[in-house]
Amino acid sequence: MPKDKLIGKITHYFNNVGVAVVNLNGTLAVGDTIQIKGGERDFEQVAASIQIEHEIRQKAKAGEAIGLKVAQAVREGDSVYKK
């Protein structure tokens, strides 16, 4: 079984809307399963919506900062892995 790939780090979390800003160092597409780990947080979810500068996208690549709706509260520095 392949090891999960680190694709980014969370740089900000908007608690009021449940959206994390993720700086990507890999690719991510709508429908990909991701895992977010950090501190006591460790959960999986499907990337249902990706936004860049308030524009909805189907995929994003390394070097981009995206807005990602998350299922649970996260913190700056949490790691995002693609399953």
Residue frames relative to the residue before (quaternion, step in Angstrom):
aa qw qx qy qz dx dy dz
M 1.0000 0.0000 0.0000 0.0000 0.00 0.00 0.00
P 0.4270 -0.7167 0.4766 0.2772 3.63 -0.76 0.96
K 0.5184 -0.6311 0.4864 0.3105 3.52 -1.19 0.66
D 0.5514 -0.5992 0.4603 0.3536 3.59 -1.11 0.69
K 0.3255 -0.7632 0.5340 0.1627 3.57 -1.05 0.83
L 0.4049 -0.6852 0.5549 0.2420 3.55 -0.86 1.04
I 0.0474 -0.8315 0.5535 0.0014 3.59 -0.64 1.10
G 0.8378 -0.0748 0.0379 0.5395 3.59 1.17 -0.05
K 0.3249 -0.7037 0.5997 0.1991 3.50 -1.44 0.10
I 0.4375 -0.6728 0.5312 0.2714 3.53 -1.11 0.74
T 0.1711 -0.8096 0.5576 0.0663 3.56 -0.83 1.04
H 0.7933 0.0102 -0.0079 0.6087 3.60 1.23 -0.33
Y 0.1189 -0.7751 0.6153 0.0807 3.56 -1.22 0.53
F 0.2208 -0.7584 0.6041 0.1058 3.54 -0.86 1.06
N 0.3115 -0.8065 0.4797 0.1494 3.55 -0.06 1.37
N 0.6687 0.5425 -0.3108 0.4024 3.59 0.93 -0.90
V 0.7814 0.2654 -0.1606 0.5415 3.63 1.13 -0.49
G 0.4326 -0.7319 0.4400 0.2892 3.60 1.27 -0.02
V 0.4983 0.6379 -0.4243 0.4059 3.55 1.06 0.83
A 0.2034 -0.7664 0.6012 0.0997 3.54 -0.99 0.94
V 0.3046 -0.6853 0.6210 0.2279 3.55 -1.21 0.59
V 0.0778 -0.8057 0.5870 -0.0118 3.56 -0.75 1.12
N 0.2408 -0.7234 0.6285 0.1539 3.57 -0.89 0.99
L 0.2494 -0.8158 0.5109 0.1061 3.54 -0.51 1.22
N 0.0730 -0.7446 0.6591 0.0766 3.53 -1.22 0.67
G 0.7009 0.2946 -0.2395 0.6038 3.54 1.31 0.52
T 0.5782 -0.5818 0.4314 0.3755 3.57 -1.26 -0.14
L 0.0428 -0.7742 0.6314 0.0145 3.54 -1.22 0.59
A 0.0709 -0.7890 0.6100 0.0175 3.57 -0.99 0.88
V 0.6014 -0.5192 0.4514 0.4061 3.54 -1.24 0.48
G 0.7474 0.3564 -0.2859 0.4824 3.57 -0.88 0.98
D 0.5425 0.6016 -0.4062 0.4229 3.60 1.25 -0.29
T 0.3582 -0.6918 0.5784 0.2422 3.56 -1.14 0.66
I 0.0740 -0.7953 0.6016 0.0077 3.55 -0.88 1.02
Q 0.2157 -0.7247 0.6348 0.1589 3.50 -1.38 0.32
I 0.1533 -0.7740 0.6096 0.0761 3.56 -0.93 0.93
K 0.0213 -0.8071 0.5878 -0.0521 3.54 -0.78 1.14
G 0.3711 0.7055 -0.5571 0.2328 3.52 -1.11 0.75
G 0.8155 0.0511 -0.0701 0.5722 3.58 -0.79 0.96
E 0.7864 -0.2382 0.2126 0.5288 3.55 -0.71 -1.09
R 0.5485 0.6161 -0.3939 0.4054 3.60 1.27 -0.03
D 0.2159 0.7289 -0.6301 0.1584 3.53 -1.04 0.89
F 0.3092 0.7503 -0.5262 0.2541 3.57 -0.10 1.28
E 0.3269 -0.7179 0.5830 0.1946 3.53 -1.32 0.45
Q 0.0847 0.7651 -0.6369 0.0434 3.51 -1.27 0.54
V 0.4686 -0.6188 0.5376 0.3295 3.53 -1.33 0.21
A 0.4328 -0.6645 0.5407 0.2807 3.58 -1.03 0.82
A 0.1210 -0.8461 0.5186 0.0250 3.57 -0.15 1.32
S 0.8043 0.0632 0.0019 0.5908 3.58 1.15 -0.59
I 0.0581 -0.7726 0.6323 0.0010 3.55 -0.93 1.01
Q 0.0058 -0.7902 0.6128 -0.0011 3.56 -0.94 0.89
I 0.0831 -0.7429 0.6618 0.0558 3.51 -1.22 0.71
E 0.8258 -0.0916 -0.0010 0.5565 3.57 -0.59 1.21
H 0.6930 -0.5118 0.2445 0.4450 3.58 0.92 1.05
E 0.5675 0.5524 -0.3951 0.4656 3.60 1.23 0.37
I 0.3995 -0.7221 0.5116 0.2392 3.59 -0.73 1.06
R 0.0719 -0.7952 0.6020 -0.0041 3.56 -0.92 1.00
Q 0.4416 -0.6709 0.5278 0.2762 3.56 -1.25 0.44
K 0.7969 0.0049 -0.0025 0.6041 3.59 1.20 -0.51
A 0.1512 -0.7599 0.6269 0.0817 3.51 -1.34 0.41
K 0.2761 -0.7797 0.5461 0.1330 3.55 -1.18 0.58
A 0.7359 -0.4063 0.3141 0.4412 3.51 -1.37 0.20
G 0.7570 0.3579 -0.2879 0.4647 3.55 -1.05 0.85
E 0.6516 0.4969 -0.3246 0.4724 3.59 1.24 -0.24
A 0.2878 -0.7034 0.6194 0.1970 3.55 -1.25 0.56
I 0.0859 -0.8291 0.5524 -0.0027 3.55 -0.64 1.14
G 0.3624 -0.6470 0.6128 0.2731 3.50 -1.36 0.34
L 0.0210 -0.8110 0.5822 -0.0539 3.56 -0.77 1.08
K 0.3724 -0.7070 0.5567 0.2270 3.58 -0.75 1.08
V 0.1041 -0.8143 0.5703 0.0268 3.59 -0.75 1.06
A 0.5424 -0.6635 0.4356 0.2753 3.55 -1.16 0.78
Q 0.7839 0.1612 -0.0773 0.5946 3.60 1.19 -0.54
A 0.6253 -0.5202 0.4173 0.4053 3.53 -1.28 0.32
V 0.0985 -0.7817 0.6153 0.0248 3.57 -1.06 0.85
R 0.3075 -0.7412 0.5634 0.1967 3.56 -1.31 0.10
E 0.6380 -0.4926 0.4214 0.4157 3.52 -1.29 0.38
G 0.7694 0.3419 -0.2682 0.4682 3.55 -1.00 0.88
D 0.4875 0.6407 -0.4495 0.3870 3.61 1.23 -0.21
S 0.3860 -0.7297 0.5259 0.2047 3.57 -1.12 0.75
V 0.2103 -0.7579 0.6080 0.1076 3.54 -1.14 0.79
Y 0.0929 -0.7983 0.5950 -0.0012 3.55 -0.77 1.14
K 0.3212 -0.6995 0.5966 0.2274 3.55 -1.18 0.62
K 0.3654 -0.7457 0.5230 0.1919 3.56 -0.86 1.02
